[in-house]
Amino acid sequence: MTLYRQLFIGVSLLFFVLLAGVEAIYLANSRAQIQDQLSSQAQDAATSLALRLATVKSLDDLALVETLVNPIFDRGYFQEIRVVSVKGEVLVRRVLAPAQGDVPEWFTRLFPLDAPGAQSLVSSGWRELGRVVVASHPNFAYQQLWHIGLQTVVWLLLIYAAAIAAVIGFLAMLLRPLKEVEQAAVAIGERDFKTIAFVPRTRELARVVAAMNDMSGRIRLMIEEESARAETLRRDAFIDPVTLLYNRRGFRRQLQSLIKSKGDVYSGALALVEIIGFADFNASVGYQRGDEILALLGGNLASACEGSAAVCGRLGGAGFSFAAINIGTADLQGLVSRVCSKFEIVLAEQGIDGRLQYLCGATRCDGALPEFSALMSSADHALLLAREKGVNRYEIEVFDKSLAEGSQAWRARIERALDGGQFALFAQNALALPGRMPAHSEATVRMLAEHGEPIPAAQFLPMTARHGLIGRLDCVVVEKLLDYLARVPAALPVMALNISARTIADPDATRRILGLLDARKYVASRLIFEMTEFGAMQEWALAQRFSGEVRRRGARFALDNFGMLRESLMLVHALRPHYIKLSPGYTRELAGSADCRFLVASIVKIARALDIGIFAQAVEDENLVPLLLELGFSGYQGYATELPVRIA
């Protein structure tokens, strides 16, 4: 229960008790006053009747006595009137039955009124004739007390309502700083180190707010400084200072990272652009002028690739390259033509189109992308074919025609597997450091061939994505994994699985996955959804919404294949993943590259400051584990831990 609600209930009960006490005291005083009035009324009536009867010569004249008694009794204020002789005989007696009228019975029991009696002697001179006994009737008194109670209750309720409204306003004003502090605390718990703009007047709260702002500011400053340092290291290591494109090392790393993007890449193209005659031009006009031309060409290359999932780089000298992901033949043709046109325009505008020419060779691949070296070899062959045509020409070739021609066959095969549920789940543990205990287990899917042999995901996932079947596949995998988790003990590690950006962009697939989580809430907390950095970049807003939805259902969200793009840290701040897994390219270079170690150390510091775990992937050598521990990794995964084993 919130502090606001506790204070509100406490103050409300206090006011209620006070006002109820006021009501009770007021009714008790009114009852005592009315009781006195009843006694006085009875005595006055007895005295008045005795004086009237004194004018009668003898009380034996009962008719005359009754004539004097009846008018007083008929008014209804008296319960009993008796005229008694000197000998004690009751000469006249009038009795009115008790009645409570419209007054509730519980009220008469709670505030009882006695029927007070009074008597007066009837005398003629010095001779006593008898006496008169009168008892007041409490009916009218009860009605008067009841109406007094109702009126005071109405007024006290109005006062109570006004007091509650005042309490609400007072508590809202008093607890506003606490609400700001609570929101800031929740944000800090979610690794969002915001500051509280409102400074309360209360000294204690002001100190708390100042302390939280100081802590958030220090952590945010540290993260910003470390992020700037990481960006500087990344730029120095992977960015060409002349063109501001990726250098050869950075281009290779980014392309390798894209090749490993699970379920988000189903085709790709690599193009090489060579500027002919640049060495002689550079020697004749000077390096400064040459760098100006390279910068212009690099800027136009980046401009031509805008709007495409592309990576641009300068491989060295006057050689440029660009890679496009999930691009069709016609789109690739248009992209290459656009790049060549921009190069022609730059050379013509600079008046050097006669001294410098370009050649472009591109290769396109359907399905699983081959290794970087194979793509480069194919693109280089296309560049050679373009050179045979002459200058200012380009050539595009297909990397593997047999695979392209089998695309429809793969589609039919995958659809049959989806209809029949012919998929198997494999799992590989990720070990935590320093204890090397299982942190989580990553589930991967393999399609079963006709005879039950598992087909690796790298062979069928690209075609699954290309034909728009990845959403169906992810739903099947999530359902199978949830069924598995429901069967195994809860003590086993939580399971992680990769979700494609294409799946979260499909409303039906997303709705089905969230429905599966709703139906199995008791195991949702044992599930982690991983998304590749490339996929999250492609669907930034949808990734934020999906991560929020799965977290609300108890599951967690993580980033896979983290490649340290320019926007990577912004992505981490936006998605707040449970952990990130670095691209395998970092793992391969850690032991032999000081630059890579410095950059990874900065990423680790940022992640740990945000309370985000960081894991190394593709660890195949046990000798690398001490270095991972030294750099501060949360854990690692790869063949050095274990081979994937089938679980379902």
C-alpha positions as CSV (number, residue, x, y, z in Angstrom):
1,M,0.0,0.0,0.0
2,T,1.3,3.4,-0.9
3,L,2.3,6.0,1.7
4,Y,-0.3,8.4,0.3
5,R,-3.1,5.8,0.8
6,Q,-1.9,4.9,4.3
7,L,-1.8,8.5,5.4
8,F,-5.2,9.2,3.7
9,I,-6.8,6.2,5.4
10,G,-5.3,7.1,8.8
11,V,-6.3,10.8,8.7
12,S,-9.7,9.9,7.4
13,L,-10.3,7.4,10.2
14,L,-9.0,10.0,12.7
15,F,-11.5,12.6,11.4
16,F,-14.3,10.0,11.4
17,V,-13.6,9.0,15.0
18,L,-13.4,12.7,16.1
19,L,-16.7,13.6,14.3
20,A,-18.4,10.4,15.6
21,G,-17.3,11.4,19.1
22,V,-18.7,14.9,18.6
23,E,-22.0,13.4,17.4
24,A,-22.2,11.1,20.4
25,I,-21.3,13.8,22.9
26,Y,-23.8,16.2,21.3
27,L,-26.6,13.6,21.4
28,A,-25.8,12.6,25.0
29,N,-26.0,16.3,26.1
30,S,-29.2,16.7,24.1
31,R,-30.7,13.6,25.7
32,A,-29.9,14.9,29.2
33,Q,-31.4,18.2,28.4
34,I,-34.6,16.6,27.0
35,Q,-34.7,14.3,30.0
36,D,-34.7,17.4,32.3
37,Q,-37.4,18.9,30.1
38,L,-39.6,15.8,30.5
39,S,-39.2,16.0,34.3
40,S,-40.0,19.7,34.3
41,Q,-43.0,19.2,32.0
42,A,-44.4,16.4,34.3
43,Q,-44.0,18.5,37.4
44,D,-45.6,21.6,35.8
45,A,-48.6,19.5,34.5
46,A,-49.1,17.9,38.0
47,T,-49.0,21.3,39.7
48,S,-51.4,22.9,37.2
49,L,-53.9,20.0,37.4
50,A,-53.7,20.0,41.2
51,L,-54.6,23.7,41.3
52,R,-57.6,23.1,39.0
53,L,-58.8,20.2,41.1
54,A,-58.5,22.3,44.2
55,T,-61.5,24.3,43.0
56,V,-63.6,21.2,43.2
57,K,-65.4,20.8,46.5
58,S,-64.9,17.0,46.5
59,L,-62.9,14.6,44.4
60,D,-65.8,12.2,44.6
61,D,-67.4,14.0,41.7
62,L,-65.6,11.8,39.2
63,A,-67.3,13.3,36.1
64,L,-66.0,16.8,37.0
65,V,-62.5,15.4,37.8
66,E,-62.4,13.6,34.4
67,T,-63.5,16.8,32.7
68,L,-60.5,18.6,34.1
69,V,-58.0,15.7,33.5
70,N,-59.0,14.8,29.9
71,P,-57.9,18.1,28.1
72,I,-54.4,17.8,29.6
73,F,-54.1,14.1,28.9
74,D,-55.5,14.3,25.3
75,R,-52.5,16.5,24.3
76,G,-50.5,13.3,24.1
77,Y,-47.5,14.5,26.1
78,F,-48.2,12.3,29.1
79,Q,-48.0,8.6,29.4
80,E,-50.1,8.4,32.6
81,I,-52.2,10.7,34.7
82,R,-53.7,9.5,38.0
83,V,-55.9,11.2,40.6
84,V,-55.5,9.4,43.9
85,S,-57.7,10.1,47.1
86,V,-56.3,10.7,50.5
87,K,-56.9,7.0,51.3
88,G,-54.8,5.9,48.3
89,E,-57.7,4.9,46.1
90,V,-57.2,5.7,42.3
91,L,-60.1,7.9,41.4
92,V,-59.2,8.7,37.8
93,R,-56.5,7.1,35.7
94,R,-55.6,7.8,32.1
95,V,-52.8,5.7,30.4
96,L,-51.3,6.2,26.9
97,A,-49.6,3.1,25.4
98,P,-45.8,3.7,24.7
99,A,-45.0,4.2,21.0
100,Q,-41.7,5.1,19.3
101,G,-43.2,6.5,16.0
102,D,-40.8,6.9,13.2
103,V,-37.7,6.6,15.4
104,P,-35.7,3.4,14.9
105,E,-35.7,1.0,17.7
106,W,-31.9,0.8,17.9
107,F,-31.8,4.6,18.5
108,T,-34.1,4.3,21.5
109,R,-31.9,1.5,22.9
110,L,-28.7,3.5,22.3
111,F,-30.2,6.7,23.8
112,P,-32.9,5.6,26.3
113,L,-35.2,8.2,27.8
114,D,-37.0,7.5,31.1
115,A,-40.7,8.4,31.6
116,P,-40.2,10.7,34.6
117,G,-43.1,11.0,37.0
118,A,-44.2,13.9,39.3
119,Q,-46.9,14.4,41.8
120,S,-48.7,17.3,43.4
121,L,-51.1,17.5,46.4
122,V,-54.7,18.6,45.9
123,S,-55.8,20.7,48.9
124,S,-58.7,22.9,49.8
125,G,-57.5,25.4,52.4
126,W,-55.7,23.4,55.0
127,R,-57.6,20.2,54.1
128,E,-55.9,17.6,51.8
129,L,-58.2,16.2,49.2
130,G,-55.7,13.9,47.4
131,R,-52.9,14.0,45.0
132,V,-52.2,14.0,41.3
133,V,-49.5,11.7,39.7
134,V,-48.3,12.6,36.2
135,A,-45.7,10.6,34.0
136,S,-44.4,12.2,30.8
137,H,-44.6,10.3,27.5
138,P,-41.1,10.0,25.8
139,N,-42.4,9.6,22.3
140,F,-42.1,13.3,21.3
141,A,-38.8,13.5,23.1
142,Y,-37.4,10.6,21.0
143,Q,-38.6,12.3,17.8
144,Q,-37.0,15.5,18.8
145,L,-33.7,13.8,19.7
146,W,-33.8,11.8,16.4
147,H,-34.2,14.9,14.3
148,I,-31.5,16.6,16.2
149,G,-29.2,13.6,15.5
150,L,-30.1,13.7,11.8
151,Q,-29.4,17.4,11.4
152,T,-26.0,17.1,13.2
153,V,-25.0,14.1,11.2
154,V,-25.7,16.0,7.9
155,W,-23.6,19.0,9.1
156,L,-20.9,16.7,10.4
157,L,-20.8,14.8,7.1
158,L,-20.4,18.1,5.2
159,I,-17.6,19.1,7.6
160,Y,-16.1,15.6,7.1
161,A,-16.2,15.9,3.3
162,A,-14.6,19.4,3.4
163,A,-11.9,18.0,5.8
164,I,-11.2,15.0,3.4
165,A,-10.9,17.4,0.5
166,A,-8.5,19.5,2.5
167,V,-6.6,16.4,3.5
168,I,-6.3,15.3,-0.2
169,G,-4.9,18.6,-1.2
170,F,-2.6,18.8,1.7
171,L,-1.3,15.2,1.2
172,A,-0.9,15.9,-2.6
173,M,1.2,19.0,-1.8
174,L,3.1,17.3,1.0
175,L,3.8,14.0,-0.9
176,R,4.6,15.5,-4.3
177,P,8.3,15.4,-3.6
178,L,8.0,11.7,-2.5
179,K,6.2,10.9,-5.8
180,E,9.1,12.5,-7.7
181,V,11.6,10.6,-5.5
182,E,9.7,7.3,-6.1
183,Q,9.6,7.9,-9.9
184,A,13.3,8.7,-9.8
185,A,14.0,5.6,-7.8
186,V,12.0,3.4,-10.2
187,A,13.9,5.0,-13.1
188,I,17.3,4.4,-11.4
189,G,16.2,0.8,-10.9
190,E,15.6,0.6,-14.6
191,R,19.0,2.2,-15.2
192,D,17.7,5.6,-16.2
193,F,19.6,8.0,-14.1
194,K,17.3,11.0,-14.2
195,T,17.3,14.0,-11.9
196,I,14.4,15.4,-9.9
197,A,13.6,18.9,-11.0
198,F,11.2,19.7,-8.1
199,V,13.0,20.6,-4.8
200,P,10.8,20.2,-1.8
201,R,10.7,22.8,1.0
202,T,10.8,20.1,3.7
203,R,14.4,19.9,4.9
204,E,14.6,16.1,5.1
205,L,13.1,15.5,1.7
206,A,15.2,18.2,0.2
207,R,18.3,16.4,1.4
208,V,17.0,13.1,0.0
209,V,16.3,14.7,-3.4
210,A,19.7,16.4,-3.4
211,A,21.5,13.1,-2.6
212,M,19.6,11.2,-5.4
213,N,20.3,14.0,-7.9
214,D,23.9,13.9,-7.0
215,M,24.1,10.2,-7.3
216,S,22.3,10.1,-10.6
217,G,24.4,13.0,-12.0
218,R,27.6,11.3,-11.0
219,I,26.6,8.0,-12.6
220,R,25.2,9.7,-15.7
221,L,28.4,11.7,-16.1
222,M,30.5,8.6,-15.7
223,I,28.5,6.8,-18.3
224,E,28.7,9.8,-20.7
225,E,32.4,10.0,-20.2
226,E,32.9,6.3,-20.8
227,S,30.5,6.4,-23.8
228,A,32.5,9.3,-25.3
229,R,35.7,7.3,-24.6
230,A,34.3,4.2,-26.2
231,E,33.1,6.2,-29.2
232,T,36.6,7.8,-29.6
233,L,38.2,4.3,-29.4
234,R,35.7,3.0,-31.9
235,R,36.3,5.9,-34.3
236,D,40.1,5.6,-34.0
237,A,40.0,1.9,-34.6
238,F,37.3,1.5,-37.2
239,I,36.6,4.8,-38.9
240,D,38.6,6.2,-41.8
241,P,39.6,9.8,-40.8
242,V,39.4,11.1,-44.4
243,T,36.0,9.9,-45.5
244,L,34.4,9.2,-42.1
245,L,33.3,5.8,-43.5
246,Y,34.4,2.5,-42.0
247,N,38.0,1.6,-42.6
248,R,38.8,-1.9,-43.9
249,R,38.9,-3.3,-40.4
250,G,35.6,-1.7,-39.3
251,F,33.9,-2.6,-42.6
252,R,34.9,-6.2,-42.2
253,R,33.7,-6.3,-38.6
254,Q,30.3,-4.8,-39.4
255,L,29.7,-7.1,-42.4
256,Q,30.7,-10.1,-40.3
257,S,28.3,-9.0,-37.6
258,L,25.5,-8.7,-40.1
259,I,26.3,-12.1,-41.5
260,K,25.8,-13.6,-38.1
261,S,22.4,-11.8,-37.5
262,K,20.0,-14.7,-36.8
263,G,16.8,-14.7,-38.7
264,D,17.1,-11.1,-39.8
265,V,19.3,-11.5,-42.9
266,Y,18.1,-13.6,-45.9
267,S,20.1,-12.0,-48.7
268,G,22.9,-9.5,-49.1
269,A,25.2,-7.9,-51.6
270,L,28.8,-6.6,-51.5
271,A,30.1,-4.0,-54.0
272,L,33.6,-2.8,-54.6
273,V,34.3,0.6,-56.2
274,E,37.8,1.4,-57.5
275,I,38.9,4.9,-58.6
276,I,41.3,4.5,-61.5
277,G,44.3,6.8,-61.8
278,F,44.1,8.2,-58.3
279,A,47.8,7.5,-57.4
280,D,49.1,9.7,-60.2
281,F,46.4,12.3,-59.5
282,N,47.4,12.4,-55.8
283,A,51.1,12.8,-56.7
284,S,50.4,15.6,-59.1
285,V,47.9,17.7,-57.1
286,G,49.1,16.9,-53.6
287,Y,47.6,14.8,-50.7
288,Q,45.4,17.5,-49.4
289,R,43.5,17.9,-52.7
290,G,43.4,14.1,-53.0
291,D,41.9,13.8,-49.5
292,E,39.3,16.4,-50.5
293,I,38.2,14.3,-53.5
294,L,38.1,11.1,-51.3
295,A,36.0,12.9,-48.7
296,L,33.5,14.1,-51.4
297,L,33.3,10.6,-52.9
298,G,32.8,9.0,-49.4
299,G,30.1,11.5,-48.6
300,N,28.2,10.8,-51.8
301,L,28.6,7.0,-51.3
302,A,27.0,7.3,-47.8
303,S,24.3,9.6,-49.3
304,A,23.5,7.1,-52.1
305,C,23.1,4.3,-49.5
306,E,20.8,6.2,-47.2
307,G,17.5,4.4,-46.6
308,S,19.0,1.0,-47.2
309,A,20.4,-1.4,-44.6
310,A,23.9,-0.8,-45.8
311,V,27.4,-0.5,-44.5
312,C,29.9,1.8,-46.4
313,G,33.6,1.8,-46.1
314,R,37.0,2.8,-47.6
315,L,39.2,-0.3,-48.0
316,G,42.3,1.7,-48.5
317,G,43.8,4.1,-51.1
318,A,41.0,4.9,-53.6
319,G,39.1,1.8,-53.0
320,F,35.5,2.0,-51.6
321,S,33.0,-0.7,-50.7
322,F,29.4,-1.0,-49.6
323,A,27.3,-3.9,-48.5
324,A,23.5,-4.0,-48.5
325,I,21.3,-6.4,-46.5
326,N,18.0,-8.0,-47.6
327,I,18.1,-6.4,-51.0
328,G,16.6,-7.7,-54.2
329,T,18.2,-7.8,-57.7
330,A,16.3,-4.8,-59.0
331,D,17.0,-2.7,-55.8
332,L,20.7,-3.7,-56.0
333,Q,20.8,-2.6,-59.6
334,G,19.3,0.8,-58.7
335,L,21.7,1.2,-55.7
336,V,24.8,0.4,-57.8
337,S,23.6,2.7,-60.6
338,R,22.9,5.5,-58.0
339,V,26.3,5.2,-56.5
340,C,28.1,5.3,-59.9
341,S,26.0,8.3,-61.0
342,K,27.0,10.2,-57.9
343,F,30.6,9.4,-58.4
344,E,30.4,10.6,-62.0
345,I,28.8,13.9,-60.9
346,V,31.5,14.5,-58.3
347,L,34.3,13.9,-60.7
348,A,32.6,16.1,-63.3
349,E,31.9,18.9,-60.9
350,Q,35.5,18.9,-59.7
351,G,36.7,19.0,-63.3
352,I,38.7,15.8,-63.0
353,D,36.5,13.4,-64.9
354,G,39.1,13.0,-67.6
355,R,41.8,12.2,-65.1
356,L,39.9,9.9,-62.7
357,Q,37.5,7.1,-63.6
358,Y,35.7,4.5,-61.6
359,L,34.9,0.8,-61.8
360,C,32.3,-1.1,-59.7
361,G,31.8,-4.8,-59.2
362,A,29.0,-6.2,-57.0
363,T,28.0,-9.7,-56.0
364,R,24.6,-10.7,-54.6
365,C,23.8,-13.8,-52.5
366,D,20.5,-15.3,-51.6
367,G,20.1,-17.4,-48.4
368,A,22.8,-17.7,-45.8
369,L,25.6,-15.2,-46.4
370,P,29.0,-16.8,-46.9
371,E,32.1,-15.7,-45.0
372,F,33.6,-12.2,-45.7
373,S,36.5,-13.5,-47.7
374,A,34.2,-15.5,-50.1
375,L,32.1,-12.4,-50.7
376,M,35.1,-10.3,-51.3
377,S,36.5,-12.8,-53.8
378,S,33.2,-12.8,-55.7
379,A,32.9,-9.0,-55.7
380,D,36.5,-8.8,-56.9
381,H,35.7,-11.1,-59.8
382,A,32.7,-8.8,-60.7
383,L,35.1,-5.8,-60.6
384,L,37.4,-7.6,-63.0
385,L,34.5,-8.2,-65.4
386,A,33.6,-4.5,-65.2
387,R,37.2,-3.6,-66.0
388,E,37.0,-5.7,-69.2
389,K,34.1,-3.5,-70.3
390,G,36.1,-0.3,-70.0
391,V,36.1,2.6,-67.5
392,N,33.1,4.0,-65.7
393,R,31.3,0.7,-65.9
394,Y,29.8,-1.7,-63.3
395,E,29.1,-5.4,-63.2
396,I,26.7,-7.4,-61.0
397,E,26.9,-11.2,-60.6
398,V,25.1,-13.8,-58.5
399,F,27.3,-15.5,-55.9
400,D,25.5,-18.9,-55.9
401,K,23.1,-19.4,-58.8
402,S,22.1,-22.9,-57.6
403,L,20.9,-21.6,-54.3
404,A,18.9,-18.8,-56.0
405,E,17.2,-21.3,-58.3
406,G,16.3,-23.5,-55.3
407,S,14.5,-20.8,-53.4
408,Q,11.0,-22.0,-54.1
409,A,12.0,-25.6,-53.2
410,W,13.3,-24.3,-49.9
411,R,10.0,-22.5,-49.3
412,A,7.9,-25.6,-49.9
413,R,10.2,-27.6,-47.6
414,I,10.0,-25.1,-44.8
415,E,6.2,-24.8,-45.1
416,R,5.9,-28.6,-44.8
417,A,8.1,-28.5,-41.7
418,L,6.0,-25.7,-40.2
419,D,2.7,-27.5,-40.9
420,G,4.1,-30.7,-39.4
421,G,6.0,-29.2,-36.5
422,Q,9.2,-30.8,-37.8
423,F,11.6,-28.8,-35.7
424,A,13.9,-29.7,-32.8
425,L,15.3,-27.5,-30.1
426,F,18.9,-27.5,-29.1
427,A,20.5,-25.7,-26.1
428,Q,23.9,-24.5,-25.1
429,N,24.7,-23.1,-21.7
430,A,26.2,-19.6,-21.1
431,L,28.5,-19.7,-18.1
432,A,28.7,-16.9,-15.5
433,L,32.0,-15.5,-14.4
434,P,33.8,-16.0,-12.1
435,G,32.1,-19.1,-10.9
436,R,31.5,-20.7,-14.3
437,M,28.0,-21.7,-13.2
438,P,25.2,-21.8,-15.8
439,A,23.8,-18.2,-16.2
440,H,21.2,-19.2,-18.8
441,S,20.9,-21.6,-21.7
442,E,20.4,-20.4,-25.3
443,A,17.9,-22.4,-27.3
444,T,18.4,-22.8,-31.1
445,V,16.1,-24.4,-33.6
446,R,16.9,-26.9,-36.3
447,M,14.6,-28.2,-39.0
448,L,14.2,-32.0,-39.3
449,A,14.8,-33.6,-42.6
450,E,12.7,-36.4,-43.9
451,H,14.6,-39.0,-42.0
452,G,14.9,-36.9,-38.9
453,E,18.4,-35.5,-39.5
454,P,18.6,-31.9,-38.0
455,I,19.4,-29.2,-40.5
456,P,21.4,-26.2,-39.0
457,A,19.5,-22.9,-38.7
458,A,22.1,-21.2,-40.9
459,Q,20.9,-23.2,-43.9
460,F,17.2,-22.6,-43.6
461,L,16.7,-19.4,-41.6
462,P,17.7,-17.0,-44.4
463,M,15.1,-18.6,-46.8
464,T,12.5,-18.6,-44.0
465,A,13.0,-14.9,-43.6
466,R,13.1,-14.3,-47.3
467,H,9.7,-15.9,-47.8
468,G,8.0,-14.2,-44.8
469,L,7.8,-17.3,-42.7
470,I,10.0,-16.2,-39.9
471,G,7.0,-15.1,-37.8
472,R,5.4,-18.5,-38.0
473,L,8.7,-20.2,-37.1
474,D,9.3,-18.0,-34.0
475,C,5.8,-18.7,-32.8
476,V,6.5,-22.5,-33.1
477,V,9.8,-22.1,-31.3
478,V,8.3,-20.1,-28.4
479,E,5.5,-22.6,-28.0
480,K,7.8,-25.6,-28.0
481,L,10.2,-23.8,-25.5
482,L,7.4,-22.9,-23.1
483,D,6.1,-26.5,-23.2
484,Y,9.6,-27.7,-22.4
485,L,10.0,-25.2,-19.5
486,A,6.6,-26.4,-18.1
487,R,7.9,-30.0,-18.0
488,V,11.4,-29.5,-16.5
489,P,12.2,-28.4,-12.9
490,A,12.3,-24.7,-12.2
491,A,15.9,-25.1,-10.8
492,L,17.3,-25.4,-14.3
493,P,18.7,-22.2,-15.9
494,V,16.4,-19.8,-17.6
495,M,16.2,-20.3,-21.4
496,A,17.0,-17.6,-24.0
497,L,15.9,-17.6,-27.6
498,N,16.4,-15.3,-30.5
499,I,13.4,-13.3,-31.8
500,S,13.5,-11.8,-35.3
501,A,12.7,-8.1,-36.0
502,R,10.4,-9.4,-38.7
503,T,8.4,-11.2,-36.1
504,I,7.8,-8.2,-33.9
505,A,6.9,-6.2,-37.0
506,D,4.1,-8.8,-37.6
507,P,1.1,-7.9,-35.4
508,D,-0.4,-11.4,-35.6
509,A,2.9,-13.1,-34.7
510,T,3.5,-10.7,-31.8
511,R,-0.1,-11.2,-30.5
512,R,0.3,-14.9,-30.6
513,I,3.6,-14.9,-28.7
514,L,2.2,-12.6,-26.1
515,G,-0.9,-14.8,-25.8
516,L,1.4,-17.8,-25.2
517,L,3.1,-16.0,-22.4
518,D,-0.2,-15.0,-20.9
519,A,-1.3,-18.6,-21.0
520,R,1.9,-19.8,-19.3
521,K,2.6,-17.0,-16.8
522,Y,4.1,-19.5,-14.3
523,V,7.1,-20.1,-16.7
524,A,7.3,-16.7,-18.4
525,S,9.9,-15.6,-15.8
526,R,12.3,-18.3,-17.0
527,L,12.3,-17.0,-20.6
528,I,14.6,-14.4,-22.2
529,F,14.0,-13.0,-25.6
530,E,17.2,-12.0,-27.5
531,M,17.2,-9.7,-30.5
532,T,20.2,-9.0,-32.7
533,E,21.5,-5.4,-32.7
534,F,20.8,-5.2,-36.4
535,G,17.2,-6.3,-36.0
536,A,16.6,-3.9,-33.1
537,M,18.1,-1.0,-35.1
538,Q,15.7,-1.8,-38.0
539,E,12.6,-1.8,-35.7
540,W,13.7,0.5,-32.9
541,A,10.2,1.6,-31.8
542,L,8.7,-1.9,-32.1
543,A,11.6,-3.4,-30.2
544,Q,10.9,-0.9,-27.3
545,R,7.3,-1.9,-27.3
546,F,7.9,-5.6,-27.5
547,S,10.5,-5.5,-24.7
548,G,8.1,-3.7,-22.5
549,E,5.3,-6.2,-23.2
550,V,7.4,-9.3,-22.4
551,R,8.7,-7.6,-19.3
552,R,5.2,-6.9,-18.1
553,R,4.5,-10.7,-18.5
554,G,7.5,-11.6,-16.4
555,A,10.0,-12.5,-19.2
556,R,13.2,-10.6,-19.9
557,F,14.8,-9.0,-23.0
558,A,18.4,-9.0,-24.2
559,L,20.5,-7.8,-27.1
560,D,22.5,-10.3,-29.2
561,N,25.4,-9.9,-31.6
562,F,26.2,-6.4,-30.3
563,G,28.5,-4.9,-32.8
564,M,29.1,-1.4,-31.4
565,L,27.6,0.8,-34.1
566,R,27.4,4.5,-33.6
567,E,23.9,4.1,-32.3
568,S,24.6,1.0,-30.2
569,L,24.8,2.8,-26.9
570,M,21.6,4.8,-27.6
571,L,20.0,1.4,-28.3
572,V,21.1,0.1,-24.9
573,H,19.8,3.1,-23.1
574,A,16.4,2.9,-24.9
575,L,15.9,-0.9,-24.5
576,R,17.5,-1.5,-21.1
577,P,18.4,-5.1,-21.9
578,H,19.0,-7.7,-19.2
579,Y,22.3,-8.4,-20.8
580,I,24.1,-7.9,-24.1
581,K,26.2,-10.5,-26.1
582,L,29.1,-9.0,-28.0
583,S,29.5,-9.9,-31.7
584,P,31.8,-12.9,-32.1
585,G,34.3,-10.7,-34.0
586,Y,35.3,-9.1,-30.7
587,T,36.0,-12.5,-29.2
588,R,38.4,-13.5,-32.1
589,E,40.4,-10.2,-31.7
590,L,40.6,-9.9,-27.9
591,A,43.8,-11.8,-27.4
592,G,45.7,-10.2,-30.3
593,S,44.5,-6.6,-30.4
594,A,45.1,-4.0,-27.7
595,D,42.7,-1.6,-29.5
596,C,39.9,-4.3,-29.3
597,R,40.6,-4.9,-25.6
598,F,40.4,-1.1,-24.8
599,L,37.2,-0.8,-26.7
600,V,35.6,-3.9,-25.1
601,A,36.8,-2.7,-21.6
602,S,34.9,0.6,-22.2
603,I,31.7,-1.3,-23.3
604,V,32.0,-3.5,-20.2
605,K,32.3,-0.4,-17.9
606,I,29.2,1.2,-19.4
607,A,27.2,-2.1,-19.2
608,R,28.2,-2.6,-15.6
609,A,27.3,1.0,-14.6
610,L,23.8,0.3,-16.1
611,D,23.6,-3.0,-14.3
612,I,23.5,-4.8,-17.6
613,G,25.3,-8.1,-18.0
614,I,27.8,-8.6,-20.9
615,F,28.6,-12.0,-22.4
616,A,31.3,-13.0,-24.9
617,Q,30.2,-15.3,-27.8
618,A,32.0,-17.9,-29.9
619,V,34.5,-18.7,-27.1
620,E,36.3,-21.8,-28.3
621,D,39.5,-21.6,-26.4
622,E,39.6,-22.0,-22.6
623,N,42.8,-19.9,-22.5
624,L,40.6,-16.9,-23.3
625,V,38.5,-17.2,-20.2
626,P,41.0,-15.5,-17.8
627,L,41.2,-12.5,-20.1
628,L,37.4,-12.3,-20.1
629,L,37.4,-12.4,-16.3
630,E,40.0,-9.6,-16.2
631,L,38.0,-7.4,-18.5
632,G,34.9,-7.8,-16.3
633,F,32.7,-10.0,-18.5
634,S,29.6,-11.4,-16.8
635,G,30.0,-14.7,-18.7
636,Y,30.7,-16.4,-21.9
637,Q,29.3,-18.9,-24.4
638,G,30.7,-21.1,-27.1
639,Y,32.2,-24.5,-27.7
640,A,34.6,-23.9,-24.8
641,T,31.6,-24.4,-22.6
642,E,29.8,-27.3,-24.3
643,L,28.3,-28.4,-27.6
644,P,24.6,-27.7,-28.2
645,V,22.4,-30.6,-27.0
646,R,18.9,-31.5,-28.1
647,I,16.2,-30.7,-25.5
648,A,13.0,-31.0,-27.4
